[in-house]
Amino acid sequence: MRVQLIAALAGLVVAGCATPGSPYLAKGAYDGRKVVPPPPVAGSAADQQDRATFLATRQLKDSPRWSLARQDAHEARVLDSYSCALGVTPSRRTTPKLAAMLQRVSHDVRPAISGPKRLYNRKRPYQTERGAICARSGWIVGLTPDYPSGHATWGWTVGLILAKAQPDRADAILARARAYGESRVVCGVHNASSVEAGRINAAALVETLEASPGFQADLAAVRAELDAARAAGPAPDKAWCDAQATVLATPLR
């Protein structure tokens, strides 16, 4: 689904600023192929666990968790997914520096995802097992390999950045970031091990980004911007946040 992910990240670029920015890292500064471990060997216990998880989570079809997973599939609206955890709804109008920062980060995320995907070339779970998936209508799912999950890499990258920008909300933000990745398992479009690999990929990428003076300067600006946005309000809709918390109260596994 790399085509859809890139299109969505491009949408974030448009939402963040008028002119596409450059990545923080020089070409080759981060190579996900050297970080992301190989996927489970076909037929191994870990591979069989992935298949069992896919089949078990098909029972979530049309449940509230399924609906939330469908919402999480919209990568360009990733900040909406974090609004309850942040205590404010970021937007182009209220947090333009955050939008611009994530636009730059998206240029670093893309090659971090594509390299290991091409290297490992693992099939997606619905290509080996039967079961409903919650891909949006009209999408062609399966244009790129399963491992690692691009959505999980992106979602965990955003979550880590937000947690660093708002450390008092870090626990809630990272819990939501984990659930964001797990939504790909709920949707049946990624194996659980692929989502875990996405988190590994994102953590290493963000660690590399932290060595960039430009990244650190933008992070400081975003921290101040989010502080101001939270102080100004309004807070996200309480009923929606309570409903989301109820849905996520039961761990996926």
C-alpha positions, 0 to 999 in steps of 0.5 A, a space after each residue: 500500500 505504499 502508493 496510498 501511504 505516499 499519497 496520504 503523506 503528500 496530503 499532509 504536506 499540503 495541509 502543513 505548508 504550501 511548499 514541500 520541504 526537504 528531509 532532515 536527514 541526508 540521503 543514506 543517513 538512515 537505512 531501515 534495511 540495517 535496522 529492521 530484523 527479518 520477518 518470521 520464517 514461513 512455517 515457523 512458530 512466529 509465522 503461525 502465530 501471525 496467521 492465528 492472530 489474523 484469523 482471530 481478529 477477523 472476529 472484530 469485523 463491524 465492531 467499534 474497534 473495527 470502526 476505529 481501525 478504519 478511521 486510523 487508516 487515513 494517514 493524512 489525518 493522523 493527528 486526529 487520532 492523537 487529539 484525545 491523547 494530546 488534549 487538543 486537536 492539532 490542525 493547520 490553523 492551530 499548530 502550523 509548525 507541527 504540520 510543517 515538521 511532520 511534512 519534513 519528517 515524512 520525507 525521511 519516513 518514506 525511504 525508511 519504509 520502502 527499503 526493508 519492504 523491498 528487501 523482505 518482500 513478505 506477503 500480506 496476511 490476507 494473501 495467505 489466509 481468507 478473511 475480511 479486511 477493512 480497507 477503504 472501498 476502491 483501494 487496491 490493497 497489496 501493491 507493496 509487501 507486508 513487512 514492515 508496516 508503513 502505517 505503523 512506522 509512520 504512526 509510531 514516528 508521529 507518536 514519538 515526536 508528539 511524546 517528546 514535544 508533550 512529555 506530560 502526555 507521553 504515556 497516553 500518546 504512546 498508548 494511542 500510537 501503539 493502538 494506531 499500529 494495531 489497527 492495521 492488524 484489526 484491519 487485516 492488512 498487516 501481520 502483527 510482527 509487521 506492526 512490531 517491525 514498524 515500531 522498531 523502524 520508527 524508534 531507530 529513525 527518530 533516534 537518528 533524527 534527534 541528532 539533527 540540529 534542525 530537527 531539535 530546533 523544530 521540536 522546540 518550536 513545536 513544543 511551545 506551539 502545542 503548549 499554547 494550543 493546549 492552553 488556548 483550547 478547546 479540548 477535544 470532544 469529551 464524549 468522543 474521547 471517552 468512547 475511544 478510551 472504552 474501545 481501546 480499554 481491551 488490549 488487542 493481545 
